[in-house]
Amino acid sequence: MIKVSVNGYGTIGKRVADATLKQPDMELVGVAKTSPNYEAMVAFKRGMRIFVPKESKDKFIGAGIEPSGTIDEMIDESDVVVDATPNGVGAEYKKIYVEKGKPALFQGGEKSNVGEMSFSALCNYDEAVGKKYLRVVSCNTTAMLRSICTVNKVSQVKKVRGTVIRRAADPKEYKKGPINALVPDPASVPSHHAKDVNTVLKDLDIITMAVISPTNLMHVHLLDIELEKEVTREEILKQVLSTPRLVIVPGKAGINSTAELVELARDLGRERNDIPEVMIFEDSIYVKGKEVFMMYAVHQESIVVPENIDAVRAVSGIRESINVTNTSMGIRKGYII
Amino acid sequence: MIKVSVNGYGTIGKRVADATLKQPDMELVGVAKTSPNYEAMVAFKRGMRIFVPKESKDKFIGAGIEPSGTIDEMIDESDVVVDATPNGVGAEYKKIYVEKGKPALFQGGEKSNVGEMSFSALCNYDEAVGKKYLRVVSCNTTAMLRSICTVNKVSQVKKVRGTVIRRAADPKEYKKGPINALVPDPASVPSHHAKDVNTVLKDLDIITMAVISPTNLMHVHLLDIELEKEVTREEILKQVLSTPRLVIVPGKAGINSTAELVELARDLGRERNDIPEVMIFEDSIYVKGKEVFMMYAVHQESIVVPENIDAVRAVSGIRESINVTNTSMGIRKGYII
């Protein structure tokens, strides 16, 4: 059993902790939290061990949460640490992981040099096996890489031109805007997403532009992928339909928005209405000669969770992970409904 | 076993159908749906029987849904019909329920004369037992009545002055606004909520004003309740804490918004992140002499579901329902966390 701890119990951390509990070969040491809010209270009531900064112990006890120890002690007990602390904090913690000799994963908000490589399971799992420090790329980059590496199996991808329409904040965040504007992010081209894709696919000709939109449900990407050779729409559709972590939203389902995608997740009984799969709108898949167009939605809260679980196995030297993760987490392929 | 059917499978209908499946004394005949969208597809995949208008049969088969019969046939098989059709449509269907001699419940969007009485379980369950047609009051009215009838147990309520800050649409609805404005609803006073409370508490002096706000998560109410005699905050808090269907959101939990309440529901593993309890902010309970002030949030999608289930038992002549509904649905009292 791989002893996994999760440092940082926010949007990503809570989901990685839950996913860890579902793995046949992993054991959750506990989660680290710095403030005793409702998220910590729920985790504690669910029986998770909570580790806290030494100086915060009393604050947690006052909120009815009995800490199991300090964050340092949690790291000592772990085989692998999943760092899900806020952007930039992971790099600070890396010093401690290195000092204690513990393999660790970082999130996409960290600079790309925080790990020995940037990780995206469908693109470079094999290369990551045996590394000690991995950076799991961000939600948008994860979705883009899954899509590109899948289309690449039909014919080699030469060039990608992509638009990222970003959600403004996560559902629980009410202090972040914009609330009523579209914000080029940034107005300069390319956006960081292209650069981040290049940390995994180093030689790909990719340009992305991004705009923030006042919504908090999901991102939407619009891709124009140029291939080495001409392909048919059927070849692309077939490849996508047979690839877990990408699903097709059927045209006949009457789903025209991210609002209905989230409603579908609720109706399907998905935990926290999570959708870790890239959700490709069937009617958006369009092929013209060597060019493939598509539109898909990205659930920013959950999409990187399977990749985090795979990365735990990669740094543990395990050669096969993706199928185990898919099965344990109920991750789908084909038509979502 | 009471054979229950649900006519209309939208926001309320899908939840009543799920709740029916959890009742020890009820059996779900099926649900009626007019268009074969993703909601119908999920219900069908989950094994529910789908009943459709005669002329729509082919449309459903084309979407991969095999109907179990017509809506007429569904009604014939039922002991009680829960009508969850859109506002005003229920009154049309009533003719059919009456013709077939079937007891039926209607939702708060129907005019109050659609039923023999308006129903709110904590206020008038006993009076409803044995009636054949009940109107379950709307989400806002349900929350207000639960709160008023609970406070009324401490001292008789003389007068209520309330503000309703309404959500603009349900999460799945992306065509309804406003998207960036506050809309007095209506600008005239009182809003219909006061009148609707008076369909249950006929002699209560109540005035409400309402404003629509560009959010889709929950409503928020601000109440000023005047009692017959002076009370203490502790008496009010104690009464609320011991009443299921009202819960207290503890001040120490760091929950300052409806966004975090929905996040809490997700973390707690609530189906569809539903919160059928009235969620009272602990710090908002304030007492000055005979006046009680409070602020609470109302999950418009799910709050009327327990009352619908109770109403099924009331029209079936069953004298005890509230505790059975609470237990089967996992409805809480006390501090929510």
Interface residues (C-beta under 8 A of the other chain):
Chain A: K14 S35 P36 N37 Y38 E39 M41 V42 A43 K45 G62 A63 P171 K172 E173 Y174 I179 N180 K252 A253 G254 I255 N256 S257 A259 E260 V262 E263 L264 R266 D267 L268 G269 E271 R272 N273 I337
Chain B: K14 S35 P36 N37 Y38 E39 M41 V42 A43 K45 G62 A63 P171 K172 E173 Y174 I179 N180 K252 A253 G254 I255 N256 S257 A259 E260 V262 E263 L264 R266 D267 L268 G269 E271 R272 N273 I337
